[in-house]
Amino acid sequence: MYLVTMKDLKTTKQIQNVSRIKNELLIYGGYKLSVNEQKTILFLIAQIDVFNQEDFNVQRISLSDLTEILDTQKSSRSINERIPLFISNLSRARYIIETDVKIGSNYAVGYQNWFDRVVPIKDEEGDKCYEFTFSQTLKQYLLKLKEYTYFSKEEIIGLKSSFSVRLFQFLKAKRGLQRKRKEMSVERLSIERIRFMFDLGDKYSDFRNLRKRVIDRAIDDINQVTSIDVTFKTIKKGNTVQWIEFTFSDSKEKIEEPNLEDNISKLTFSQLRAYKMLVTYNVDENISFSAVTRLKNSEIEGFEDWYFNEVIGMLEKRTKYKKSTNKGGLFVDWFVKKKYYNDGSMFSIIQENIVKRKKELRVNDKITWANRMTAKELTKAEFFDFYKNQNKPLEEFIGIASPSLHIDTDTIDNEGKEELLQRVKAGEDNGLSKEMIFNGLPQEQKEILLKEGYLDKK
């Protein structure tokens, strides 16, 4: 289960704040949602692993975060009145799709809800939350995606109108399909089609009202804050406006989908080690990145690798799996879905272990402690540059790699050798050549590496 907060939507710039939706729903579907309903749904979608998940997870938003959402809008109602109303509307929110079933001279429309379940609960700490589970009918549009459009929170959060969000989704989906072939896109939509896309029903039947209250506002909004520049013109048949033709292109400030490699380069030293640990454990790269960057705790900052070492160590004690592929999936099921919260308050146990290890490190290995304190706010490259400028012995640099990686005890028969190999690996991870590492070690450690055939390995 994911425990997500709207504060993340406002403050973080990580990969889980990008929503991905299948183009079919964006181009051919219709829905009418308030601004806050749209942003809440998109935020929940952003927490889905759209490439690997088989089914929807239950997700939570705390009552305090819902209060913060609704406090952004002026209202004469009290917050205690507005939250139940907001939840009630969101639980009944629908999207509409065209079908190939013809009734009379027209094709029938299908109606589906966004959520199967919206339920108030108290979490493990006694805080009030709402749990959301997306409708199973959305699996075809949100899971196992191949052709999709992404939306960054930077674009969505600035849009003021629900019509702005919906029109922007349509334009961006179309632009994504045409970008490689065309610098400029042109789409002509009938008024009937526009009304369907916004699920307007009988509202704004007069075109002047439709233009003033829907189209004009949405166009202004999109041009101000998104990666799309758009203009439009009306096309008449006789004296009646029948179509609107949109002309749109990518703005100069176009926001690209976050690149995982770029995001990884921004990880701190210990975050990067934690990420590599999880990937080595056969956890998906995107899930590994998300798990590491979501970890927000002052005691764990700078020791994220220790944290996941503890998690994996506990997981190893609880599994009979031998194959690494099974273990990666078990990690996702146990950790990402927060099942370990129900297993003896594991988070508290892990945190206590880390606090104890930190105290021991501070007393027994001051060099590594100092390196950890420096590295916790620096990326790998920044820390390496910093250290090279200090002209310190190699032993001090690789001291940062105090034993923290989980290594199968069946493959290591000597604790000293285990520690040495971890320190050597840390040096390699930071751009040091094998020769430089080897030459900087004491003779006893060199002999161990020679027996391991270290210099012979590519």
KOLDREN-620639 format. One record per residue (C-alpha): residue number from 1; residue in three letters; x, y, z. Coordinates in steps of 0.5 Angstrom, whole numbers, plus 500, padded with zeros to 3 digits. Layout:
<pts>
<pt NUM 'Ala' <X Y Z>>;
...
</pts>
This chain:
<pts>
<pt 1 'Met' <500 500 500>>;
<pt 2 'Tyr' <503 507 498>>;
<pt 3 'Leu' <502 512 503>>;
<pt 4 'Val' <502 519 499>>;
<pt 5 'Thr' <501 526 501>>;
<pt 6 'Met' <499 532 497>>;
<pt 7 'Lys' <505 536 500>>;
<pt 8 'Asp' <509 531 496>>;
<pt 9 'Leu' <505 534 490>>;
<pt 10 'Lys' <507 541 492>>;
<pt 11 'Thr' <515 540 494>>;
<pt 12 'Thr' <518 534 491>>;
<pt 13 'Lys' <521 534 483>>;
<pt 14 'Gln' <522 526 483>>;
<pt 15 'Ile' <519 521 478>>;
<pt 16 'Gln' <513 519 482>>;
<pt 17 'Asn' <510 526 481>>;
<pt 18 'Val' <509 524 473>>;
<pt 19 'Ser' <502 522 471>>;
<pt 20 'Arg' <502 517 465>>;
<pt 21 'Ile' <495 515 462>>;
<pt 22 'Lys' <494 512 456>>;
<pt 23 'Asn' <493 516 450>>;
<pt 24 'Glu' <486 513 448>>;
<pt 25 'Leu' <483 515 454>>;
<pt 26 'Leu' <485 522 453>>;
<pt 27 'Ile' <483 523 446>>;
<pt 28 'Tyr' <477 519 446>>;
<pt 29 'Gly' <474 519 453>>;
<pt 30 'Gly' <470 525 456>>;
<pt 31 'Tyr' <470 527 464>>;
<pt 32 'Lys' <468 533 468>>;
<pt 33 'Leu' <472 534 474>>;
<pt 34 'Ser' <473 540 479>>;
<pt 35 'Val' <480 542 479>>;
<pt 36 'Asn' <482 539 485>>;
<pt 37 'Glu' <479 533 483>>;
<pt 38 'Gln' <483 532 477>>;
<pt 39 'Lys' <489 534 481>>;
<pt 40 'Thr' <488 529 486>>;
<pt 41 'Ile' <487 523 481>>;
<pt 42 'Leu' <493 525 477>>;
<pt 43 'Phe' <497 525 483>>;
<pt 44 'Leu' <494 518 485>>;
<pt 45 'Ile' <496 516 478>>;
<pt 46 'Ala' <503 518 479>>;
<pt 47 'Gln' <504 513 484>>;
<pt 48 'Ile' <503 507 480>>;
<pt 49 'Asp' <508 503 476>>;
<pt 50 'Val' <505 504 470>>;
<pt 51 'Phe' <510 499 466>>;
<pt 52 'Asn' <510 493 471>>;
<pt 53 'Gln' <504 493 476>>;
<pt 54 'Glu' <499 488 475>>;
<pt 55 'Asp' <493 491 479>>;
<pt 56 'Phe' <492 497 483>>;
<pt 57 'Asn' <494 498 490>>;
<pt 58 'Val' <490 502 495>>;
<pt 59 'Gln' <493 509 496>>;
<pt 60 'Arg' <492 514 502>>;
<pt 61 'Ile' <491 521 503>>;
<pt 62 'Ser' <491 524 510>>;
<pt 63 'Leu' <485 528 513>>;
<pt 64 'Ser' <490 534 514>>;
<pt 65 'Asp' <492 534 507>>;
<pt 66 'Leu' <485 534 504>>;
<pt 67 'Thr' <484 540 509>>;
<pt 68 'Glu' <490 543 505>>;
<pt 69 'Ile' <487 542 498>>;
<pt 70 'Leu' <481 545 500>>;
<pt 71 'Asp' <483 551 504>>;
<pt 72 'Thr' <486 553 497>>;
<pt 73 'Gln' <479 555 495>>;
<pt 74 'Lys' <474 560 498>>;
<pt 75 'Ser' <468 558 501>>;
<pt 76 'Ser' <463 559 506>>;
<pt 77 'Arg' <462 552 508>>;
<pt 78 'Ser' <467 550 514>>;
<pt 79 'Ile' <472 545 512>>;
<pt 80 'Asn' <468 539 516>>;
<pt 81 'Glu' <463 540 511>>;
<pt 82 'Arg' <467 541 505>>;
<pt 83 'Ile' <471 535 506>>;
<pt 84 'Pro' <465 530 506>>;
<pt 85 'Leu' <462 533 500>>;
<pt 86 'Phe' <469 533 496>>;
<pt 87 'Ile' <470 526 498>>;
<pt 88 'Ser' <463 524 496>>;
<pt 89 'Asn' <463 528 489>>;
<pt 90 'Leu' <470 524 488>>;
<pt 91 'Ser' <467 517 489>>;
<pt 92 'Arg' <462 518 484>>;
<pt 93 'Ala' <466 522 479>>;
<pt 94 'Arg' <465 518 472>>;
<pt 95 'Tyr' <469 518 465>>;
<pt 96 'Ile' <465 517 459>>;
<pt 97 'Ile' <467 513 453>>;
<pt 98 'Glu' <464 512 446>>;
<pt 99 'Thr' <462 505 444>>;
<pt 100 'Asp' <460 501 438>>;
<pt 101 'Val' <453 500 440>>;
<pt 102 'Lys' <448 503 436>>;
<pt 103 'Ile' <441 505 439>>;
<pt 104 'Gly' <437 508 434>>;
<pt 105 'Ser' <441 513 429>>;
<pt 106 'Asn' <447 514 435>>;
<pt 107 'Tyr' <452 510 438>>;
<pt 108 'Ala' <451 509 445>>;
<pt 109 'Val' <456 512 451>>;
<pt 110 'Gly' <459 508 456>>;
<pt 111 'Tyr' <459 510 464>>;
<pt 112 'Gln' <465 508 468>>;
<pt 113 'Asn' <467 511 475>>;
<pt 114 'Trp' <474 513 477>>;
<pt 115 'Phe' <474 509 484>>;
<pt 116 'Asp' <472 502 486>>;
<pt 117 'Arg' <473 504 493>>;
<pt 118 'Val' <474 511 497>>;
<pt 119 'Val' <474 509 505>>;
<pt 120 'Pro' <475 513 511>>;
<pt 121 'Ile' <480 510 516>>;
<pt 122 'Lys' <485 511 521>>;
<pt 123 'Asp' <492 509 520>>;
<pt 124 'Glu' <497 505 524>>;
<pt 125 'Glu' <499 511 528>>;
<pt 126 'Gly' <492 513 529>>;
<pt 127 'Asp' <491 519 524>>;
<pt 128 'Lys' <485 520 520>>;
<pt 129 'Cys' <486 518 512>>;
<pt 130 'Tyr' <482 516 506>>;
<pt 131 'Glu' <484 510 502>>;
<pt 132 'Phe' <483 510 495>>;
<pt 133 'Thr' <483 504 490>>;
<pt 134 'Phe' <482 506 482>>;
<pt 135 'Ser' <476 502 478>>;
<pt 136 'Gln' <478 496 475>>;
<pt 137 'Thr' <476 498 469>>;
<pt 138 'Leu' <481 503 468>>;
<pt 139 'Lys' <487 498 468>>;
<pt 140 'Gln' <487 498 461>>;
<pt 141 'Tyr' <488 506 461>>;
<pt 142 'Leu' <493 506 467>>;
<pt 143 'Leu' <497 499 467>>;
<pt 144 'Lys' <502 496 462>>;
<pt 145 'Leu' <502 502 458>>;
<pt 146 'Lys' <506 502 452>>;
<pt 147 'Glu' <503 508 448>>;
<pt 148 'Tyr' <502 514 453>>;
<pt 149 'Thr' <502 521 455>>;
<pt 150 'Tyr' <506 524 461>>;
<pt 151 'Phe' <504 530 465>>;
<pt 152 'Ser' <509 533 470>>;
<pt 153 'Lys' <506 536 477>>;
<pt 154 'Glu' <509 543 475>>;
<pt 155 'Glu' <504 544 469>>;
<pt 156 'Ile' <498 541 472>>;
<pt 157 'Ile' <499 544 479>>;
<pt 158 'Gly' <499 551 475>>;
<pt 159 'Leu' <492 550 472>>;
<pt 160 'Lys' <486 554 475>>;
<pt 161 'Ser' <480 551 471>>;
<pt 162 'Ser' <478 544 470>>;
<pt 163 'Phe' <477 545 463>>;
<pt 164 'Ser' <484 547 462>>;
<pt 165 'Val' <486 541 465>>;
<pt 166 'Arg' <482 537 460>>;
<pt 167 'Leu' <484 541 454>>;
<pt 168 'Phe' <491 540 456>>;
<pt 169 'Gln' <491 533 456>>;
<pt 170 'Phe' <488 532 450>>;
<pt 171 'Leu' <493 537 446>>;
<pt 172 'Lys' <499 534 449>>;
<pt 173 'Ala' <497 527 447>>;
<pt 174 'Lys' <496 529 440>>;
<pt 175 'Arg' <502 533 440>>;
<pt 176 'Gly' <506 527 443>>;
<pt 177 'Leu' <503 523 437>>;
<pt 178 'Gln' <505 528 432>>;
<pt 179 'Arg' <511 531 435>>;
<pt 180 'Lys' <516 527 430>>;
<pt 181 'Arg' <513 529 424>>;
<pt 182 'Lys' <510 536 425>>;
<pt 183 'Glu' <513 542 428>>;
<pt 184 'Met' <506 544 429>>;
<pt 185 'Ser' <499 540 430>>;
<pt 186 'Val' <492 542 428>>;
<pt 187 'Glu' <486 539 430>>;
<pt 188 'Arg' <479 541 428>>;
<pt 189 'Leu' <474 538 433>>;
<pt 190 'Ser' <466 539 432>>;
<pt 191 'Ile' <462 543 438>>;
<pt 192 'Glu' <459 536 439>>;
<pt 193 'Arg' <466 533 440>>;
<pt 194 'Ile' <468 538 445>>;
<pt 195 'Arg' <462 538 449>>;
<pt 196 'Phe' <463 530 450>>;
<pt 197 'Met' <470 531 452>>;
<pt 198 'Phe' <468 536 457>>;
<pt 199 'Asp' <462 532 459>>;
<pt 200 'Leu' <458 538 459>>;
<pt 201 'Gly' <451 535 458>>;
<pt 202 'Asp' <446 541 458>>;
<pt 203 'Lys' <451 546 460>>;
<pt 204 'Tyr' <453 552 456>>;
<pt 205 'Ser' <448 550 450>>;
<pt 206 'Asp' <449 557 448>>;
<pt 207 'Phe' <456 558 444>>;
<pt 208 'Arg' <458 565 446>>;
<pt 209 'Asn' <457 562 454>>;
<pt 210 'Leu' <461 556 452>>;
<pt 211 'Arg' <467 560 448>>;
<pt 212 'Lys' <467 565 454>>;
<pt 213 'Arg' <467 560 460>>;
<pt 214 'Val' <470 554 457>>;
<pt 215 'Ile' <475 555 451>>;
<pt 216 'Asp' <477 562 452>>;
<pt 217 'Arg' <479 561 459>>;
<pt 218 'Ala' <482 554 458>>;
<pt 219 'Ile' <487 557 452>>;
<pt 220 'Asp' <489 563 456>>;
<pt 221 'Asp' <491 558 462>>;
<pt 222 'Ile' <494 553 458>>;
<pt 223 'Asn' <499 558 454>>;
<pt 224 'Gln' <501 561 461>>;
<pt 225 'Val' <503 555 465>>;
<pt 226 'Thr' <504 549 460>>;
<pt 227 'Ser' <509 546 455>>;
<pt 228 'Ile' <504 547 450>>;
<pt 229 'Asp' <502 554 446>>;
<pt 230 'Val' <495 554 443>>;
<pt 231 'Thr' <491 558 439>>;
<pt 232 'Phe' <484 557 436>>;
<pt 233 'Lys' <479 559 431>>;
<pt 234 'Thr' <472 558 430>>;
<pt 235 'Ile' <469 555 423>>;
<pt 236 'Lys' <462 556 421>>;
<pt 237 'Lys' <457 552 417>>;
<pt 238 'Gly' <452 558 415>>;
<pt 239 'Asn' <451 562 421>>;
<pt 240 'Thr' <452 557 426>>;
<pt 241 'Val' <459 555 429>>;
<pt 242 'Gln' <460 548 428>>;
<pt 243 'Trp' <467 547 429>>;
<pt 244 'Ile' <473 549 433>>;
<pt 245 'Glu' <480 549 430>>;
<pt 246 'Phe' <486 548 435>>;
<pt 247 'Thr' <493 550 432>>;
<pt 248 'Phe' <498 548 437>>;
<pt 249 'Ser' <506 547 438>>;
<pt 250 'Asp' <511 545 444>>;
<pt 251 'Ser' <513 552 447>>;
<pt 252 'Lys' <521 553 448>>;
<pt 253 'Glu' <520 552 455>>;
<pt 254 'Lys' <517 545 454>>;
<pt 255 'Ile' <518 540 460>>;
<pt 256 'Glu' <521 533 458>>;
<pt 257 'Glu' <519 527 461>>;
<pt 258 'Pro' <524 526 467>>;
<pt 259 'Asn' <530 522 465>>;
<pt 260 'Leu' <532 516 470>>;
<pt 261 'Glu' <539 517 469>>;
<pt 262 'Asp' <539 524 470>>;
<pt 263 'Asn' <535 523 476>>;
<pt 264 'Ile' <540 518 479>>;
<pt 265 'Ser' <546 523 478>>;
<pt 266 'Lys' <542 527 483>>;
<pt 267 'Leu' <542 522 488>>;
<pt 268 'Thr' <547 523 494>>;
<pt 269 'Phe' <552 518 496>>;
<pt 270 'Ser' <548 514 500>>;
<pt 271 'Gln' <542 514 496>>;
<pt 272 'Leu' <546 512 490>>;
<pt 273 'Arg' <549 506 494>>;
<pt 274 'Ala' <542 504 496>>;
<pt 275 'Tyr' <539 505 489>>;
<pt 276 'Lys' <545 500 487>>;
<pt 277 'Met' <543 495 492>>;
<pt 278 'Leu' <536 495 490>>;
<pt 279 'Val' <537 494 483>>;
<pt 280 'Thr' <542 488 485>>;
<pt 281 'Tyr' <537 485 489>>;
<pt 282 'Asn' <533 485 482>>;
<pt 283 'Val' <528 491 484>>;
<pt 284 'Asp' <526 495 478>>;
<pt 285 'Glu' <530 501 477>>;
<pt 286 'Asn' <524 506 477>>;
<pt 287 'Ile' <521 502 483>>;
<pt 288 'Ser' <528 502 487>>;
<pt 289 'Phe' <529 510 485>>;
<pt 290 'Ser' <522 511 488>>;
<pt 291 'Ala' <523 507 494>>;
<pt 292 'Val' <530 511 496>>;
<pt 293 'Thr' <528 518 494>>;
<pt 294 'Arg' <521 517 498>>;
<pt 295 'Leu' <525 516 505>>;
<pt 296 'Lys' <525 522 509>>;
<pt 297 'Asn' <527 521 516>>;
<pt 298 'Ser' <533 525 519>>;
<pt 299 'Glu' <536 519 523>>;
<pt 300 'Ile' <536 516 516>>;
<pt 301 'Glu' <539 521 512>>;
<pt 302 'Gly' <546 520 509>>;
<pt 303 'Phe' <545 512 511>>;
<pt 304 'Glu' <540 510 506>>;
<pt 305 'Asp' <544 504 504>>;
<pt 306 'Trp' <544 502 511>>;
<pt 307 'Tyr' <537 503 512>>;
<pt 308 'Phe' <536 498 506>>;
<pt 309 'Asn' <541 493 508>>;
<pt 310 'Glu' <537 493 514>>;
<pt 311 'Val' <530 492 510>>;
<pt 312 'Ile' <533 486 506>>;
<pt 313 'Gly' <537 483 512>>;
<pt 314 'Met' <530 482 515>>;
<pt 315 'Leu' <527 480 509>>;
<pt 316 'Glu' <532 475 508>>;
<pt 317 'Lys' <530 472 514>>;
<pt 318 'Arg' <523 471 512>>;
<pt 319 'Thr' <523 468 506>>;
<pt 320 'Lys' <524 461 503>>;
<pt 321 'Tyr' <526 464 496>>;
<pt 322 'Lys' <533 462 493>>;
<pt 323 'Lys' <532 465 486>>;
<pt 324 'Ser' <534 473 486>>;
<pt 325 'Thr' <528 474 481>>;
<pt 326 'Asn' <523 472 486>>;
<pt 327 'Lys' <526 476 492>>;
<pt 328 'Gly' <526 483 488>>;
<pt 329 'Gly' <518 481 487>>;
<pt 330 'Leu' <518 480 494>>;
<pt 331 'Phe' <521 486 496>>;
<pt 332 'Val' <516 490 492>>;
<pt 333 'Asp' <510 486 495>>;
<pt 334 'Trp' <513 487 502>>;
<pt 335 'Phe' <516 494 503>>;
<pt 336 'Val' <513 498 497>>;
<pt 337 'Lys' <506 496 499>>;
<pt 338 'Lys' <508 497 506>>;
<pt 339 'Lys' <506 490 509>>;
<pt 340 'Tyr' <512 491 513>>;
<pt 341 'Tyr' <508 496 518>>;
<pt 342 'Asn' <504 490 520>>;
<pt 343 'Asp' <510 486 522>>;
<pt 344 'Gly' <512 488 528>>;
<pt 345 'Ser' <513 495 527>>;
<pt 346 'Met' <519 494 523>>;
<pt 347 'Phe' <520 501 521>>;
<pt 348 'Ser' <522 502 529>>;
<pt 349 'Ile' <526 496 529>>;
<pt 350 'Ile' <530 498 523>>;
<pt 351 'Gln' <531 506 526>>;
<pt 352 'Glu' <533 503 532>>;
<pt 353 'Asn' <538 499 529>>;
<pt 354 'Ile' <541 505 525>>;
<pt 355 'Val' <541 509 531>>;
<pt 356 'Lys' <545 504 535>>;
<pt 357 'Arg' <550 503 529>>;
<pt 358 'Lys' <551 510 528>>;
<pt 359 'Lys' <553 511 535>>;
<pt 360 'Glu' <558 506 534>>;
<pt 361 'Leu' <561 509 528>>;
<pt 362 'Arg' <562 515 531>>;
<pt 363 'Val' <566 513 537>>;
<pt 364 'Asn' <570 507 533>>;
<pt 365 'Asp' <571 510 526>>;
<pt 366 'Lys' <571 518 526>>;
<pt 367 'Ile' <574 518 519>>;
<pt 368 'Thr' <568 514 516>>;
<pt 369 'Trp' <563 518 520>>;
<pt 370 'Ala' <566 525 518>>;
<pt 371 'Asn' <566 522 511>>;
<pt 372 'Arg' <559 520 512>>;
<pt 373 'Met' <557 527 514>>;
<pt 374 'Thr' <560 531 508>>;
<pt 375 'Ala' <557 526 503>>;
<pt 376 'Lys' <550 526 506>>;
<pt 377 'Glu' <548 533 502>>;
<pt 378 'Leu' <553 531 496>>;
<pt 379 'Thr' <552 527 490>>;
<pt 380 'Lys' <557 522 488>>;
<pt 381 'Ala' <560 526 483>>;
<pt 382 'Glu' <560 532 488>>;
<pt 383 'Phe' <563 528 494>>;
<pt 384 'Phe' <568 525 489>>;
<pt 385 'Asp' <571 532 487>>;
<pt 386 'Phe' <571 534 494>>;
<pt 387 'Tyr' <575 528 496>>;
<pt 388 'Lys' <580 529 491>>;
<pt 389 'Asn' <581 536 493>>;
<pt 390 'Gln' <583 534 500>>;
<pt 391 'Asn' <589 530 498>>;
<pt 392 'Lys' <588 525 503>>;
<pt 393 'Pro' <590 518 503>>;
<pt 394 'Leu' <586 513 499>>;
<pt 395 'Glu' <584 509 506>>;
<pt 396 'Glu' <580 515 508>>;
<pt 397 'Phe' <576 515 502>>;
<pt 398 'Ile' <574 508 502>>;
<pt 399 'Gly' <573 508 509>>;
<pt 400 'Ile' <566 511 507>>;
<pt 401 'Ala' <564 504 505>>;
<pt 402 'Ser' <563 501 512>>;
<pt 403 'Pro' <560 494 512>>;
<pt 404 'Ser' <553 496 510>>;
<pt 405 'Leu' <551 492 504>>;
<pt 406 'His' <547 485 505>>;
<pt 407 'Ile' <552 480 502>>;
<pt 408 'Asp' <549 472 502>>;
<pt 409 'Thr' <553 469 508>>;
<pt 410 'Asp' <554 463 504>>;
<pt 411 'Thr' <559 466 499>>;
<pt 412 'Ile' <563 470 504>>;
<pt 413 'Asp' <567 466 509>>;
<pt 414 'Asn' <571 471 512>>;
<pt 415 'Glu' <569 478 515>>;
<pt 416 'Gly' <575 481 514>>;
<pt 417 'Lys' <575 479 506>>;
<pt 418 'Glu' <568 481 506>>;
<pt 419 'Glu' <569 488 509>>;
<pt 420 'Leu' <575 489 504>>;
<pt 421 'Leu' <571 487 498>>;
<pt 422 'Gln' <566 492 500>>;
<pt 423 'Arg' <571 498 501>>;
<pt 424 'Val' <574 496 494>>;
<pt 425 'Lys' <567 496 490>>;
<pt 426 'Ala' <566 503 493>>;
<pt 427 'Gly' <572 506 490>>;
<pt 428 'Glu' <571 503 484>>;
<pt 429 'Asp' <564 506 484>>;
<pt 430 'Asn' <567 512 485>>;
<pt 431 'Gly' <571 512 479>>;
<pt 432 'Leu' <578 509 482>>;
<pt 433 'Ser' <582 505 477>>;
<pt 434 'Lys' <583 498 480>>;
<pt 435 'Glu' <591 499 480>>;
<pt 436 'Met' <590 506 484>>;
<pt 437 'Ile' <585 502 489>>;
<pt 438 'Phe' <590 496 489>>;
<pt 439 'Asn' <597 501 490>>;
<pt 440 'Gly' <593 505 496>>;
<pt 441 'Leu' <592 498 500>>;
<pt 442 'Pro' <597 495 506>>;
<pt 443 'Gln' <601 489 503>>;
<pt 444 'Glu' <596 484 507>>;
<pt 445 'Gln' <590 487 504>>;
<pt 446 'Lys' <594 486 497>>;
<pt 447 'Glu' <595 479 498>>;
<pt 448 'Ile' <588 478 499>>;
<pt 449 'Leu' <586 481 493>>;
<pt 450 'Leu' <591 477 489>>;
<pt 451 'Lys' <588 471 492>>;
<pt 452 'Glu' <581 473 489>>;
<pt 453 'Gly' <584 475 482>>;
<pt 454 'Tyr' <582 482 483>>;
<pt 455 'Leu' <587 485 478>>;
<pt 456 'Asp' <585 479 473>>;
<pt 457 'Lys' <578 481 473>>;
<pt 458 'Lys' <575 486 468>>;
</pts>
